[in-house]
Every structure is written in structure tokens, then in C-alpha cells.
């Protein structure tokens, strides 16, 4: 089921993710492009390192903190805001 067809799920997911990210200083709203990284903690750390080395992101400060992903057990999420 996607959030496209279930507005309550979309609201619940955004609230959970917002609570987990806390005050990271990154606004998830607006018109900026966001790249979502979802996977194991090691996969996300590797992807962040790779994106910084390839200069897709200028520094690690552009990523949100790595937090548990509320919809998948054992998975984590970080978001790159460009």
C-alpha cells in the first residue's frame, strides 16, 4: 500500500519521521530536492561517504541524522537535502 492511496498513512509516517529526526535543522518541506537513503546502517554510512567523495554532497552536514526507518524493521534512513 502506498501513501498515495492512504492519506492517514502518509500523515502518520511524516509525524513518526519528524519525531525521530528531531531538530536536525533540516527542513523536509519546500521545493528542494531530497535524496532518501534507506538500508542498513552500514549501507547508509557507505553511501554517504561515497556521495561526499563523488562531490554529490558538499559535506556530511547536508544529511539528516541516521535514524530507524518507521515502516521497515531493521532499516535506517537518512535524507540528503540539496
ABEGO torsion letter per residue (X at the ends): XBAAABAAAAAAAAAAAAAAAEBAGBBABEABBBBBBBEBAAAAAAAAAAAAAAGABABAAABBBBBBBAABBGBBBBBBBX
